[in-house]
Structure formats: structure tokens, C-alpha cells
Amino acid sequence: MNFHSLIEHIKQLSQSDKNKIMAILKENSLPVVEEEHATYLKTSTKKDDFEQKWRKSLTAEQFKEAVVQHIDTLPWK
């Protein structure tokens, strides 16, 4: 039996049998996504505005220094 035929068999089950299958899956802690309870987020949960991010970022000189330091630590250097 392949996955496609399994799905076709499941579709033909009664609702009570489908509920039993769902209960078994939940018992064994298998990953089941109940889409009606899922929440989809399109935005970041962080509320940093652009200016705050800009203040936290590295300057070009700091970035260059960090790159040089990293290159100096590489084993083939």
C-alpha cells in the first residue's frame, strides 16, 4: 500500500473511524496540524522600528574589522 492508496482508504471511512484515527495520532504524539486552530503570521513578532535597528547595526568599519578577525581565525590562513 502506498501513501496515495492509504489516503483514498481513509477518505472512505466513516466520521467515527476518522475520529478514532485522529485520537490514535494524538495519543502517540505524532505531528498533526489542526488547520482550523493554526495561526499564520505574516509579520515579525518583534516591534523594532527601522531607527532602532539602524542604531544597533554595525558601521562599515566595524563590519570590516569583524571580517578581518574572522578570516584570521580560519585554519588555512
DOVO-691428 format. One line per field, with one value per atom (N, C-alpha, C): residue number from 1; chain; atom name; z, y, x. Coordinates in nm, 3 decimals. Layout:
# residues N
n = NUM,...
chain = A,...
atom = CA,...
up = Z,...
north = Y,...
east = X,...
END
This chain:
# residues 77
n = 1,1,1,2,2,2,3,3,3,4,4,4,5,5,5,6,6,6,7,7,7,8,8,8,9,9,9,10,10,10,11,11,11,12,12,12,13,13,13,14,14,14,15,15,15,16,16,16,17,17,17,18,18,18,19,19,19,20,20,20,21,21,21,22,22,22,23,23,23,24,24,24,25,25,25,26,26,26,27,27,27,28,28,28,29,29,29,30,30,30,31,31,31,32,32,32,33,33,33,34,34,34,35,35,35,36,36,36,37,37,37,38,38,38,39,39,39,40,40,40,41,41,41,42,42,42,43,43,43,44,44,44,45,45,45,46,46,46,47,47,47,48,48,48,49,49,49,50,50,50,51,51,51,52,52,52,53,53,53,54,54,54,55,55,55,56,56,56,57,57,57,58,58,58,59,59,59,60,60,60,61,61,61,62,62,62,63,63,63,64,64,64,65,65,65,66,66,66,67,67,67,68,68,68,69,69,69,70,70,70,71,71,71,72,72,72,73,73,73,74,74,74,75,75,75,76,76,76,77,77,77
chain = A,A,A,A,A,A,A,A,A,A,A,A,A,A,A,A,A,A,A,A,A,A,A,A,A,A,A,A,A,A,A,A,A,A,A,A,A,A,A,A,A,A,A,A,A,A,A,A,A,A,A,A,A,A,A,A,A,A,A,A,A,A,A,A,A,A,A,A,A,A,A,A,A,A,A,A,A,A,A,A,A,A,A,A,A,A,A,A,A,A,A,A,A,A,A,A,A,A,A,A,A,A,A,A,A,A,A,A,A,A,A,A,A,A,A,A,A,A,A,A,A,A,A,A,A,A,A,A,A,A,A,A,A,A,A,A,A,A,A,A,A,A,A,A,A,A,A,A,A,A,A,A,A,A,A,A,A,A,A,A,A,A,A,A,A,A,A,A,A,A,A,A,A,A,A,A,A,A,A,A,A,A,A,A,A,A,A,A,A,A,A,A,A,A,A,A,A,A,A,A,A,A,A,A,A,A,A,A,A,A,A,A,A,A,A,A,A,A,A,A,A,A,A,A,A,A,A,A,A,A,A
atom = N,CA,C,N,CA,C,N,CA,C,N,CA,C,N,CA,C,N,CA,C,N,CA,C,N,CA,C,N,CA,C,N,CA,C,N,CA,C,N,CA,C,N,CA,C,N,CA,C,N,CA,C,N,CA,C,N,CA,C,N,CA,C,N,CA,C,N,CA,C,N,CA,C,N,CA,C,N,CA,C,N,CA,C,N,CA,C,N,CA,C,N,CA,C,N,CA,C,N,CA,C,N,CA,C,N,CA,C,N,CA,C,N,CA,C,N,CA,C,N,CA,C,N,CA,C,N,CA,C,N,CA,C,N,CA,C,N,CA,C,N,CA,C,N,CA,C,N,CA,C,N,CA,C,N,CA,C,N,CA,C,N,CA,C,N,CA,C,N,CA,C,N,CA,C,N,CA,C,N,CA,C,N,CA,C,N,CA,C,N,CA,C,N,CA,C,N,CA,C,N,CA,C,N,CA,C,N,CA,C,N,CA,C,N,CA,C,N,CA,C,N,CA,C,N,CA,C,N,CA,C,N,CA,C,N,CA,C,N,CA,C,N,CA,C,N,CA,C,N,CA,C,N,CA,C,N,CA,C,N,CA,C,N,CA,C,N,CA,C
up = 0.000,0.000,0.000,-0.087,-0.089,-0.021,-0.011,0.060,-0.007,-0.139,-0.212,-0.187,-0.192,-0.167,-0.021,0.071,0.211,0.228,0.165,0.172,0.115,0.004,-0.056,0.039,0.109,0.206,0.323,0.369,0.481,0.443,0.320,0.275,0.276,0.260,0.255,0.394,0.498,0.634,0.683,0.782,0.846,0.934,0.971,1.054,1.189,1.245,1.376,1.363,1.253,1.232,1.210,1.140,1.121,1.254,1.340,1.473,1.556,1.542,1.612,1.565,1.435,1.380,1.435,1.439,1.492,1.639,1.716,1.858,1.873,1.789,1.794,1.760,1.659,1.621,1.733,1.800,1.910,2.030,2.056,2.166,2.153,2.035,2.011,1.987,2.008,1.990,1.850,1.754,1.616,1.572,1.487,1.449,1.364,1.417,1.346,1.354,1.241,1.238,1.218,1.316,1.301,1.242,1.113,1.042,1.093,1.143,1.192,1.317,1.387,1.506,1.480,1.359,1.328,1.306,1.346,1.327,1.233,1.132,1.035,1.055,1.075,1.095,0.974,0.925,0.810,0.852,0.977,1.023,1.134,1.157,1.265,1.399,1.497,1.631,1.702,1.652,1.711,1.661,1.748,1.712,1.700,1.666,1.646,1.522,1.535,1.415,1.344,1.228,1.145,1.217,1.284,1.351,1.461,1.536,1.641,1.578,1.470,1.403,1.348,1.294,1.238,1.346,1.464,1.574,1.624,1.614,1.660,1.559,1.435,1.330,1.336,1.269,1.263,1.160,1.187,1.084,0.983,0.870,0.769,0.825,0.904,0.962,1.062,1.145,1.241,1.168,1.061,0.983,0.922,0.866,0.805,0.908,1.028,1.134,1.174,1.184,1.220,1.114,0.988,0.878,0.883,0.902,0.907,1.025,1.140,1.256,1.230,1.163,1.131,1.033,0.932,0.833,0.901,0.996,1.066,1.150,1.188,1.269,1.184,1.054,0.968,0.968,0.966,0.979,0.861,0.745,0.629,0.613,0.701,0.692,0.734
north = -0.117,0.000,0.123,0.215,0.339,0.450,0.566,0.677,0.718,0.724,0.767,0.671,0.542,0.446,0.451,0.478,0.494,0.611,0.722,0.840,0.809,0.738,0.701,0.614,0.522,0.437,0.520,0.613,0.698,0.783,0.834,0.916,0.837,0.707,0.624,0.582,0.611,0.573,0.660,0.608,0.687,0.794,0.894,1.002,0.950,0.853,0.799,0.728,0.656,0.591,0.694,0.801,0.909,0.972,0.989,1.045,0.952,0.821,0.724,0.734,0.748,0.762,0.888,0.998,1.123,1.106,1.035,1.012,0.930,0.830,0.747,0.831,0.915,1.000,1.096,1.152,1.245,1.172,1.049,0.969,0.946,0.915,0.880,1.001,1.118,1.243,1.257,1.204,1.224,1.364,1.426,1.563,1.569,1.636,1.656,1.805,1.865,2.007,2.019,2.078,2.106,2.247,2.252,2.379,2.484,2.442,2.542,2.612,2.551,2.614,2.679,2.664,2.719,2.869,2.939,3.083,3.112,3.189,3.225,3.371,3.395,3.532,3.576,3.695,3.747,3.850,3.893,3.995,3.940,4.007,3.969,3.997,3.916,3.940,4.051,4.085,4.195,4.326,4.425,4.555,4.662,4.621,4.719,4.801,4.930,5.011,5.027,5.086,5.096,5.172,5.280,5.361,5.281,5.201,5.119,5.016,4.954,4.857,4.925,5.043,5.117,5.148,5.189,5.222,5.098,4.980,4.857,4.799,4.843,4.782,4.827,4.751,4.782,4.890,4.967,5.060,4.979,5.040,4.971,4.933,5.021,4.994,4.878,4.875,4.765,4.633,4.635,4.515,4.465,4.558,4.521,4.459,4.519,4.465,4.324,4.303,4.171,4.068,4.107,4.015,3.978,4.077,4.051,3.960,3.984,3.898,3.755,3.741,3.608,3.537,3.608,3.549,3.505,3.584,3.549,3.422,3.386,3.265,3.139,3.152,3.036,2.947,2.815,2.722,2.726,2.762,2.762,2.893,2.987,3.117,3.101
east = 0.085,0.000,0.090,0.063,0.139,0.058,0.119,0.055,-0.075,-0.076,-0.196,-0.313,-0.287,-0.396,-0.442,-0.349,-0.387,-0.483,-0.451,-0.537,-0.676,-0.679,-0.808,-0.890,-0.827,-0.897,-0.949,-0.868,-0.909,-1.029,-1.031,-1.144,-1.275,-1.268,-1.389,-1.437,-1.362,-1.402,-1.518,-1.588,-1.693,-1.628,-1.707,-1.653,-1.605,-1.674,-1.631,-1.496,-1.475,-1.345,-1.235,-1.267,-1.169,-1.133,-1.233,-1.207,-1.119,-1.139,-1.054,-0.909,-0.891,-0.756,-0.690,-0.765,-0.709,-0.672,-0.754,-0.724,-0.597,-0.579,-0.458,-0.335,-0.346,-0.233,-0.197,-0.297,-0.271,-0.212,-0.256,-0.203,-0.054,-0.011,0.129,0.216,0.162,0.235,0.292,0.222,0.265,0.222,0.300,0.266,0.139,0.039,-0.087,-0.118,-0.142,-0.177,-0.327,-0.392,-0.534,-0.543,-0.565,-0.554,-0.651,-0.766,-0.862,-0.811,-0.713,-0.656,-0.521,-0.469,-0.337,-0.347,-0.243,-0.237,-0.121,-0.148,-0.046,-0.009,0.119,0.167,0.246,0.215,0.287,0.391,0.387,0.480,0.567,0.676,0.766,0.700,0.732,0.678,0.753,0.871,0.947,0.891,0.890,0.834,0.943,1.066,1.172,1.143,1.151,1.133,1.267,1.265,1.385,1.496,1.463,1.566,1.636,1.561,1.623,1.717,1.674,1.759,1.884,1.869,1.982,2.084,2.036,2.128,2.202,2.139,2.202,2.300,2.293,2.373,2.519,2.605,2.748,2.775,2.880,2.926,3.008,3.039,3.118,3.255,3.313,3.445,3.438,3.335,3.319,3.299,3.221,3.198,3.328,3.407,3.535,3.628,3.635,3.720,3.675,3.544,3.493,3.527,3.518,3.551,3.698,3.785,3.929,3.962,3.900,3.924,3.879,3.766,3.716,3.809,3.854,3.945,4.074,4.122,4.246,4.231,4.109,4.089,4.072,4.060,4.039,4.163,4.144,4.257,4.354,4.311,4.401,4.477,4.455,4.524,4.667
END
